[in-house]
Amino acid sequence: MRSVRTLSIVGCHAEGEVGDVIIGGVLDVPGKTMYDKLVHFQTKDDQIRQLVLNEPRGRASMNTNLLLPPCNPLADAGFLILESEEYAPMSGSNTICTATVLLETGIIPMKEPITRLNLDTAAGLVGVTAECSGGKCKYVAFDNVPSFVSALDIPIEVPGLGTISVDVAWGGMWYAIVDASSIGLKVENQYGPQLVEVGQRIKRAVQAQYTPIHPENPSIRGVSILSITEPLEEGPGYKTAKNTVVVSPGRFDRSPCGTGTSARLAVLHARGQIKEGEMFRHRSIIDTEFETHIRGTTKVGKYDAVLPTVKGRAWITSYKQVVLDPEDPYPNGFRVGDQWHVSIDP
């Protein structure tokens, strides 16, 4: 078979969200940190991301993770998160997928009943604890990077909607968080088109009116993702809530979203609604669940921060090779409006 590029990929999803893992076909790139490597691919070799995520090889509702040698000497492996519109510094579902693939393919030896490893991400070092049995990762828990609130109850003017109150928090990505009732909707599939359309409009309005900057890496700035939330509820020995995350260019995260959960934990803690060590079960629009808690607190620059731990499951779905024929007219793929949502200008 003729090919100018061949990538070896393990298909995977975590609680419904696709997070395939490239395990071969890409050489390492220069960089003292994983964030440096992220910038390299973003500015010098973005063709890989476009090739695997755009049609005809990809689709709107998927991510791909790229395994690379780590930069941090404490890490067992490094990886970058490729999304449709960006390179995310961190992602919970993608961390769970990557850890599952590393262990279930034997790239990192699995130890039963518990395997511990460290993953180097563009947001920092992430510790992973995998519960393993019979060669399968039953659950993967990760100790996320410190998460914190940039601002609560920001009034954002959204054309056609008026003033919307928005929280902005860091959970490994910069999130805008909006209560579903404030936009007259519920986190249910029947409201899917409206949730996506309104969510994209609010996100763009936040981007125009408020720019959070990470105190430890000023290059990480600006909201790129939005969570629409339902109220916190009391359960037997835990608290629970539902949310959906609107990922650009306009689709739902199928999982409860690990970084979004971390950002929400920071907001709930700042509001006094959840305590350190208290169990929180976060549900997605398809009712999959992450089990989470705050394992401690810290400071990030001037911000009070929480240390979230998020636990979920992933399943390998395929083993495949993605190739690019030298005469393929779409080396960067393409997008079509019936699947790739394009928001109406506000």
N, C-alpha and C positions, 0 to 999 in steps of 0.2 A: 504494500500500500504506500503510495506517495504521500509524504507529509512534510510540511515545513515546521510543524510543531506537533509534538505528541506529549500528552499529559496523562499520567496515571492517577486516577481519582477513585476514592471510596465514597459511595453515596451514604448519607446518614441524615437522620432527623432527630431533633430533641423536642419531645412533647408536641410534635406536629410541624415544627419549623425546620425547613431543610437547611442543613449546614454541611454540604459535601466537603471532603478534605483532599487536597492535592498532595499526594505522597511521593510523586516523582515527575521529572521532566522540567524542573525549574532549578537553575543554579542559584547559590547564595549571592547576595549583593552586598556592597560595602555599607557599613553603618556601625557606629559605636553602641547604638541602642536599637531596639525594635522599632521605635518611632522613626529613627533615621531610615531604616529599611522601608517603612511605610511611605515616607516621603519619596524615596528613590522610585518605588513602583508607581506612585501617584504621578510623578513628574517625568519619569523616563521610560517606564515600561508598563503603561496602563493597558496594553493590548491583551494581556493575559486575563485581566478582570472582565474586559468587554467580551472576549472570546467565549468564556465559560458561562457568563451570566446573561448576555443578550441572546435573542433567538438567532439561529435555530437550535443552538445547543442548550441554552438556558431558558429561563422564564422569569416573570416578574417576582413570583413568590419563592425565592431561593437565595441562599448565600453560598459562598465557597470560602474555605479556609486553606491557606498556603503554609505548609510546614517548612520551616527554615531552621538552621542552627541558631541556638539562643545566643544572646549577647551577655546576659547576666550569668555569672559562673554558678549561681545557685540553681539555675533552671535545668530541667531535663530535656526540654525541647522549646522551640519558639514557633509562633505562628502569627500570621496576619489575617485579618478578617476582611474579605472582599464582599461588598454589598452593591446593589444596583446603582446607587448614586454616590457612594463614598467608600473609603477605607475606614471602618469603625475602629477606634482605639481599643475597644473592648466589647465583648458580647457574651452574655451568659449562655444562651442556647448553643452558640458556636463553640464556646469552651467545653461544654458538656459533649458535643459531637466530637470535637478534636480529641479529648481525653479518651472517649470510648473507642475511637478508631485507633489511636496509638496503642491501647492495651489489647483490644480484640484482634488486631492484626499482628501483634507481637513486636512492633517497632520498639516499644518499651515493655519489658517483661511484666506480666501480670502476677501478682501475689495474692493468694486467697487467704483469708476473707477480705483483707483490706490492702489496697495499693495506694501509696502516697507518692505524689510527684509535684513538681513545680513547673509552671508554664510561663514563658516570657512573652508578654504582650506589649503592644505599643502604649498601653496605659500603665504598665508596671508588672511586677511579679505576682502571679496568682497561684496560690496553693490549692491542690486538688486532692480529695480523698474519695477513692472509688471503692464501693462495696461490690465484691466480685464473688461469683460462684459458678462452677462448671464452665469456666472460660468466658462467662458473660459478665459485663458491667451491669449490675442490677440498678445501682444508683450512682450518680456522680455529684459530689458536693464541692463547691469551690469557694474559697475565701477571697471575696472580691476586693478590689482596691478601695480605699476610703471614699465614702460617698457623702455629699454635703449639699446644703441648700444655698443657692446664690441669692434668691429672693422669693418671698411669699406674697401672694395676692397682688401681682403686678397688674394694673389696669391696661389692657391692650385694646386698641381701637381696631376692630375688624370690619372693613366695609361690608355692608349688608347685614351685619350681625350686631353692631353696636360695640359697647365696651364689655370685654370678657375678662374675668379674673383668672390669672395664670400663675402657677408656681414654676420656678425654674430651678432645677437641681442636677447635680453631676452624679452619675452612677457607673461611670466608665464611658459614657457619652453624655452630651448636654441635652437634657430633656425639658420640654414644656409639658406641664401636667394640668389637665383641665377636667373639671367635674362634668360628667355626662349630662346631669340635670340642668346645668347652666347653659347648655346649648339645646335643650329640649329633646334630648335623645337618650336611648338606653344602649348598653353594650350588648346588642343582640344582632344576629346575622340579618334579620329583616330590615335593619337600619343601615346595613353595610355601605351602600353607595353614599348616603348622606354623611355617615361618620367619616368616610374617607375624604369626601369633598370638603366638608367643614373643617376637618382636621388639617388638611393641607392648607386651607386658607388661613386658619389661625396660626399655623406654623410659619407661614410666610410673613404674616403680620408681626409675630414675635421677632423674627429675624430682622425686620426693618426697624423695630422700635427698642430692642433690648439685646445687648451682646455680652453674655457671660464670658469670662476669660479664666482659664485654669491657672491658679497661682504658681504652680510648679512647672508648667509648660505653656507659656503665653501663645504658642502656635495653635493650641487647642482652644478654639473660641467659637462661640455662636451655636445656637440651638439647631440641631439637624434632625430631631426626631420628637414625636409627640405622643403622650399617653393620655387616653381618655378613661376616666375612672368611675367606678360605682362606689357607693359608701362602704366604709368599714363595718363589718358585722362580727358579733361575738359568736364563737363556737365553743364546743366542750374542750377547754384547755388550750385554745388557740383563737386567733382572730383571722378573719378571712375577708377577701374582697375580690372583685372582678375588674379587669381592665382590658383594653385593647390598645396596641401601639400602632400608630400610623407611620409606616416606613416610606420614605420617598423612593420612587416617584408617585406613590399613592396606592398602598395596599396594607393589609394587616399582617403583623407578626402573628403566626399561628400559635406560638408558645406564649406563656405568660410574660416573657421577656425578662431576662436576668438583670441586665443593666437598668431597665425600666423599673423592675422590682426594687433594686438597690436605691435608685433615686427616690422612689416612693417611700421606702423605709426611712430615708433621711428626712423627708417631709413629715411623715407621721411622727417621727421622734421629735422633730423641732416643734411640732404642735402639741406634744405631750400625749399623743394618742397610742403610742406603743413604747414599751420599755426594753432596755437591754435584756437579752435572753428570752423574751417573750416570742412564742411561735406565731408566725404569720404565714398563711397559705394564700398564695396569689393565683387566681384563675385567669385563663385566657378566654377569648371569644368562642373557642371550641370546647371549653371546660377542662382543658388540661391544666396541670397544677405544678407550681414550684413551692417547695416547703422552705421557709427562710426564717432567719432570726438575726438580730444584731449581736455580734459576739463581743463587742467592745466599742469604745469611743476614742477619738484622737483629734488632732488639729491638722488642718491643711491650710497653710498660710494663716489668714485671719479667720478662717471658717471652722466652726465646730463640725466634726465629721463623725459618722458612724462606720463601723466595720461590718459589712453584711456577709453572711454565708448563705448560699443559695444551693438547693438540692433538687435534682430532677433526673430524668431518664432519657436515654438515646438508643436508637436502633440503627444498625447498618442495613442499608436497603439495596446496595449494588456495588459491583466492582467493574470499572469501565476505563476505557482509554478514549480520550477526546483528541481528535486530530484535526489538522487544518490542511486541506488539499491546496497546493500552490495555485490552482486555478479557481478556487472558491471566490466568487465575487463579493463575499461578505466576510472578510477576515476579522472585522470587529463586530460582526453580527448586526442585528437590526431590531427595531421596536415597532410594533403596530398598535394603533390606538384602541383596538378592541380589548387588548389585555394590559397595555401599559397606560395606566391612568394619567391623563393630563388635566390638571386642575384648571377650572375656569378662572380667569383673572379677576381679582376682587374689584 
